[in-house]
Amino acid sequence: MKRRERTKHLIELGGLVTKSGLVELANDDRAALYGGFLELAFTLQSETREQTLTLWRRRGSPALKNEKPDRIDSQK
């Protein structure tokens, strides 16, 4: 990947982190955010990978179209 393409890709990924509300919810604690990402990666290494990705896509796709995430009431 060329440098400019990589930079654009990283900026877009950072935008997703911000859009999700994680920065505010974690009080911009980068260690906590990174730990959460590691947990996501661990989850995707399990036998339920495809089901998990399907669930995340079902939640993420409409949120991306609306430019705002759905609030998850069960995780207040």
N, C-alpha and C positions, 0 to 999 in steps of 0.2 A: 504494500500500500504506500502510495506516495505521501510525502510529508503533509501537503495541503489537504489531501483526502483524509488522512489520519486525524489531523487537527479538527476538521469538520465533524468527523465521526465522534471524536471525544466530546466536542461541544454539544452535539445532539444527545449523547448519553447523559451528560451532566444536566441538560435541560429536562430529561425524563426524571432524574432524581429530584430536581426542584419541583416539577409539575406534580409529582406524587405526594408532595407535602412532607417527605421524609426529613428534609433539612430542618424544617421548623420543629417537627415532632421529636427529633433527636437533639434539639438545641445545638445544631451544627457540630455535634460530637462526631468527628471523623472516625475515631476508633469504633464507636458504636455502629456507625453506618457501614464501615468495612466489615465488622463482625456480622452484621445482617446480610451483607452480600455474600460472605463466606457461607452463611447458613443456607442461603438460596442455592448456591453452587452445590453444597452438600445434598440438598433436597433433590437436585436434578441428577445426582449420581445414583439415586435409588431406583428400585424397580417400578416406582410409580411416576417416572419421568414424563411419559407421554400424557398421562391423565393430569398431572400437575401443569404441564405446559398448556394443555387444552383449557383448563380452568383459568389460568392466568390470562390467556388470550381472550376468553369470553369477557373477562372483567376489563382488560386493557384496551381492546379494540373500540368499544363504545366511548370509553373515557378519552382516548386519543381523538376521536371524531368530535367530541364535545369540548375538548381542550380543558377538561377538569375531571379529576378523579371522583369515582363514587365513594361516598363515605361508608366506611365499614362499621356499622353500629355495634357489632358484637366485639369489636376490639377497641372500645373507648379507653 
